[in-house]
Amino acid sequence: MKISSNNKYNGWVSDFNLKVNKTGAIVKLDLHTERDLFLLFVIASAWSRSAKWENAVFFTTYLKQENDWQIKTWLDNNFIKAEIEKREEATKNILSKVSGIKPREEVSFRSDLFHSVQVLSQNWNSIKQKLDYAKGNNDWNSFIAYIRSIVGLGIKGKRMRIKIPLILRELKCQRIYNIPGEYCCVVDKRVQDTYKKYIEKKLPHDFLSASKKIWNDFGELYDIPAFAYEDFRKLGLL
């Protein structure tokens, strides 16, 4: 669960629980590098879909392992078209190149994932500027509002909302930015269900208010205890 010896969460993208078969290298994102920072937004966007979470992991791993693109490459519609056309082959190739996570169902790359990556590329300079502004002014609400305003990062061309705190959490875990923890807890359905069943009736409807509530409950473990509640109980961490 990526919990450190001092009982803190190291972040999901610090280790995908996958290794490259050829080299044994751990698949991870180093958010100090621009390409991996871009891929953090990719995986958050991919996790905004309702499909199995493994699809987002292997999609991001595929992009991580490919070397024939730069962020600006995704501005090219012909490149997007070619990537979509070969996505079945790409899925099989990445599954043969890495080992670790065993998907519960067949992995597939939705075509709208590629379009969301293009949207990220189109907005990338503005995203970086908003991050710098938020850091300099300690104004993370403006960054969240901006990401929420971008059409095309969610499923079927919609906006991304619930997974925005995941971006902030991973940036905080890798100490890229000193982000207040109240913005960093992901309020997905599994977390909501845990609160209803074990903790209290329900979380606040607004995802930022809910994130603050989770942070107050679990601190630097973020939403992980609620997401993996039974595992934490078995380990005696709750």
N, C-alpha and C positions, 0 to 999 in steps of 0.2 A: 504493500500500500504506500510505499515511498515515505514512510514515517522515519525521521532521523532518530539518532540515539537520544537527543534531547527533546523527543516527543513533539517535533515540528514536522510540518508537511513540506516536502521538497518540490512539489509541483508535478503535474502529470507529464508534461513534455520533457522533464529531465531524464526520463527513461520510458520509452514506449512499451517496455516488456517484449521487445523484438531485437533480434540480432541478425546482422548480415552474415549469411552462411559462408560466403567466400573469405571474409576477413575476421569474423567474430566481433566486429564493432557493434556497440550498442546503438540502436536507433534513438536519437534524441534531438532536441532543438537547443541550440546555444543562442539565446535571445540577444546576446551582444552583437551578433552578426545580422546584417539587414535581411539577407535571404531567409534565415530561420525566423526572424521576427515576422516577416511576411507570411511564412508558413503557420505561425501561431494564429494569425487571423484566418488563414485558410481552414485550419482544423476547427476553429470556433464556428465558422460559417457552415462547415460540413456537419458539425454536431447539431446545428439548428434544424436539420432534417429529422423526420420521424423514423427513419430506417435504423437498423441495428448499428450500435456505436462503432463496431469494428470497421464498417465501411469508411468512416471518416479517418480512422487510424491508418488503414492500408492506403487510402487515397493520398493522405499527407506523406506517408512513407514512400510511396511511388514518386511523388514530386521531389521529395528529399533526395532520392537516389538518382534521379535523372539530372544530367549536367548540361543538356542542350537548350536550356532556357534561362533567361534573365527576367526580372520583374516586368520590364517593358515589353518582353516578348509576347505577353498575354494581351497586349493591345491589338495584336494582329489577328483579324478575324479568320484568316486562312489557317493560322496556327491552331486556333481554337477548334475549327472544323476538323482538322487532321487529328487532334487529340481525341475528340469525341468519336471519330470513326474507328480509332484503334483501341478504344477503352476496354473492350473485352480481352484483347490480347495483352494489354497493359496490366489488367487485373491478374491474369494467369502468371505473367512474368514476375510481378512483385511477390506473389504468394510463393513462387519457387525460389526466390532470392533471399527471403528472410524466414526466420523461425522464432517461435515463442508463443504468441497468442494463437489459440486455435478457435477460429470463427465458429459461432454456433450455427450459422446459416451461410449459404453461398455469398461470397463477397461480390459486390457490384458497384460500379462507379456511375452514378446518375449523370445524365448529360447536363442538368442544370448546375451541377457542381463546377463544371468548367466555366460556365457563364458567370458564376459568382466569383471565381478567381479573376476573371477579366474585370469585373466590377471593382474588385479590390485594387487591381493594377491601375485602373482609371482614376481611383481616388487616393492612391498611395501617398503621393506628396502631401496632400491635404491631411491625411491621417497622421503622418509624421509631424506635421506642423501643429496639429491639435494635441498630440502627445507632448510636444515641447512646451506648448502654451499651458497645458494642464500642470506639467511639472513646475514651470516657472511661477505660476500663479496659484498653485495648490487648488486647482479648480477642476476636479475630475467629473463634476456634473456636466460641464460643457463638452468634455470628450465623449461621455456616454450619450448625451443628446445628439452629438454629431454622428456617431456610429449608428444610432437608432434611426437617423434620418436617411441613411443610404439605402435606396431601393435596390434589391437584387442580391442581398447577402443571405436571405432566408430562403425557405422552400418556395419553389415556383415563382421566383422573382419578388418575393415579399421581403420585409425588413427583418433584421436580426435583433433580438431583444434579450431573451433569457440567458444566452451564452456570453453576453458582454462581460459580466463579472469574471468569467473564466479567463479572458484575456488579461484583465487587471490582476487577477490572482497569480497567474504564471509570471507576469512581469514583476510582481512583488516578491514571489518566491525566489526568483533568480537575481533579485536586488538590482533590477534595471531602473526601477523607479520606487520611491518611498511612498507607496499608495496606502491610504488608510484602509485597514482591513474590512471596514464596514461596507466597502464597495466590492468586495472580492469573493463573495459566496454565491454559488450557482443554485438557483431555486428551481431545479428541474422537477419532474413529476415524482421521481423516486424519493427525493428529499421531502417534498410535500407530503407524500404518503407516509413517510416515517414520522413526521411531526403529528399527523392525524392519529396514527396508531400508537405511538409510544410516548410522545412528549406533551403535546397539547392539541387541541382540536384542529387548528389550522394556522398557517403562517399568514401574515398580512398579504393582501392582494397585490399591492405594488411591489415589484420585484426588488427595488432598492430598499424599501422598508423591511422586506423579508430578509434580504442580505444582511442588514444591520442586526436584525434579531438573531440570526444564525451566528454572526461574529460575536455577539455578546454571550451566546451560549457556549461556543466552542473555541473561540480565539483563533490561534494560528494553525488549528486543524481545519479551519474553514468549514465547508459543507461536508467534508469527508465522513465524519462520524454519522451524520444523518444519511448519507448515501450508502454507507457500508455498516449500518447500525448493528446487524447481527454479528458481523465479523469483529467489530470493536468490542462487543459484549463477550464474545468467546475469548478474546485476548485479554480481557480484564481491563480494558482502557476506558470503559464507561461504568 
